[in-house]
């Protein structure tokens, strides 16, 4: 198996979180490694969510996509309970996890999708290229959620022999 990590590269279909740092919002959550509080999105006035388009995948066309795992790196600011959700948008439909309680320090929150929840079959390269990543952050009277990173790790299995074998066969005239 192999993996590829993809990060936001454009605004998606939703942009409701506040921007703290770079604009547009996707530039606040695309960095690696984390810049912590230098840039982030937040929900300091009401619960809200964003969706982000991601960079195109370089996964070979003949590979089998085994799963995607979406992450956000988030925390709460304040003493009350606050939550995040990890989300995706595929095939025009949004899918969100249950609430995950935020901590006072940045921590990773994630979810694995083994299959495309919209088609109920294995992910395809086209699905990945059209995927949007989502982050939801809650607000609770003086306490709010912040997110500094969002990304997806795509796990895939290259086809047996794959493109390297094809190039070798072409190179020897077969």
Secondary structure, 3 states (H helix, E strand, C coil): CEEEEEEEEEEEEEECCEEECCCCHHHHCCCCCCCHHHCEEECCCCCEEEEEEECCCCCCCCCEEEEEEEEEEEEEECCCCCEEEEEEEECCEEEECCCEECCCCCEEEEEEECCCCCCCCCCCHHHHHHCEEEEEECEECCEEEEEEEEEEEEEEECCCCHHHHHHHHHHCCC
